[in-house]
Amino acid sequence: MPTPVRLIGTTLLALLALYFIGVDQGAVSIFGSDMHVHEFVHDGRHFLGFPCH
């Protein structure tokens, strides 16, 4: 049975991955106008159905 700490950790990692793949671009980027993260996950973003342009 999963412990609460493991569930919280997994949830936080999943939300972080969702942010970087689905949200991080342009105005809402935590890195400013740097597009390195966007370009790194670009194909995965389209594969998962997130629009980016």
For each residue, the residues with C-beta under 8 A, 3 or more apart:
1:
2: 6 7 10
3: 6 7
4: 7 8
5: 8 9
6: 2 3 9 10
7: 2 3 4 10 11
8: 4 5 11 12
9: 5 6 12 13
10: 2 6 7 13 14
11: 7 8 14 15
12: 8 9 15 16
13: 9 10 16 17
14: 10 11 17 18
15: 11 12 18 19
16: 12 13 19 20
17: 13 14 20 21
18: 14 15 21 22 23
19: 15 16 22 23 24
20: 16 17 23 24 37 41
21: 17 18 24 41 44 45 48 50
22: 18 19 45 48 50
23: 18 19 20 28
24: 19 20 21 28 29 30 31 37 38 41
25: 28 29 35 38 52
26: 29 33
27:
28: 23 24 25
29: 24 25 26 32 33 34 37 38
30: 24
31: 24 34 36 37
32: 29
33: 26 29
34: 29 31 37
35: 25 38 39
36: 31 39 40
37: 20 24 29 31 34 40 41
38: 24 25 29 35 41 42 45 52
39: 35 36 42
40: 36 37
41: 20 21 24 37 38 44 45
42: 38 39 45 46 52
43: 46 47
44: 21 41 47 48
45: 21 22 38 41 42 48 50 52
46: 42 43 49 50 52
47: 43 44
48: 21 22 44 45
49: 46
50: 21 22 45 46
51:
52: 25 38 42 45 46
53:
